[in-house]
Amino acid sequence: MQRLERLAKGSLPPKNLETLKRVFDQVVRGACLDFDESRRDRLAKRLIFLFQSGLINPAQLEKIAMLWELTDDQLAKPATVYKTKQPV
């Protein structure tokens, strides 16, 4: 929760930070991706942004965050990963 507290800069009460922490943990566990420190910070910032924008439903936050992370992961892969074999 320290990451979320630090990045929220006091703009969210503890109850809301607890909600975001649960969502954060679910996304990190559920995405099965490599989450280095910068990626964890980016995810936390995105969750804080969504929450401050009025999206407070944990299930919706989790789905959006999961899609963002999976999409970012796909965009980071080289284009050759997606090429299919040409018919002979």
N, C-alpha and C positions, 0 to 999 in steps of 0.2 A: 504494500500500500504506500510505501515511501515514495516510489516512483510517481504514482498518481498525485500524491500530496504535493510533491515538488513541482510537477508540471501544471497542476491546477492553480498554484500560487495563491492558495487560500480562498479561491472563488467558489468552492463547493463544501457543504457541510459534511461531517464524518459519515452520516448515514448514506449520502449519495456516493461518497468515495468507496464505501463498502460495496455498494451495488456495482459500481464500475470495476472494482477489484475482482468480484465474482465473474463478471463478464470477461474481463481481461484474462483471467486464469482459464476459463472455459475455451476461449479462442486459442490461446497458446497451446493448451493440451489437445484440442480438437483438430487443429489445422495440420498437425504432423509435419510442421516445417521447422527449419532451423531459425530460431529467434535469437539473433545476437542483440547486444545492448541497443544499438541504433534502431533496429527493427522494433524492439519492445517499446522504446521511447515513442516511435512513430505511431504505434498502435495505441498507446496510452493517450497521446495528443489527439488522435482521431476520435477516440471514445469520449474524451472530455469535450471536444468540439460538438459532437452529436448531442451529448447530454445538455450542454449549455444552449443548444439550438432548439431544445424542447423535446427531443426524442429520448424519453425516459423509460420506455418499456425494455426490460432486460433481454427478452427474447428477440425483439427487433434489433436492438444494439448488437447482439451476438451474431445474428444473421448478416447484418451489413458489414460488421468487422471481419467476419469470416470470408465473405465474398471479396472484400478489399484485399485481404492478405493472400488469398488464393490467386486473385487476378494479378497482384504485384509479383507473385512468385512466377507466374506464367510469362509475364512481360519481361522478366529478368533473364529468361532462358534465351540462348542464341537461336536465331531463326532456323538453323539447320536441324534442330530438334523436331521441327514441325514438317519438314519436307518428307514427302512420301516417295517411294520408289516409282520410277516411271515404267510403264509397261514396255516389254521388249518386243 
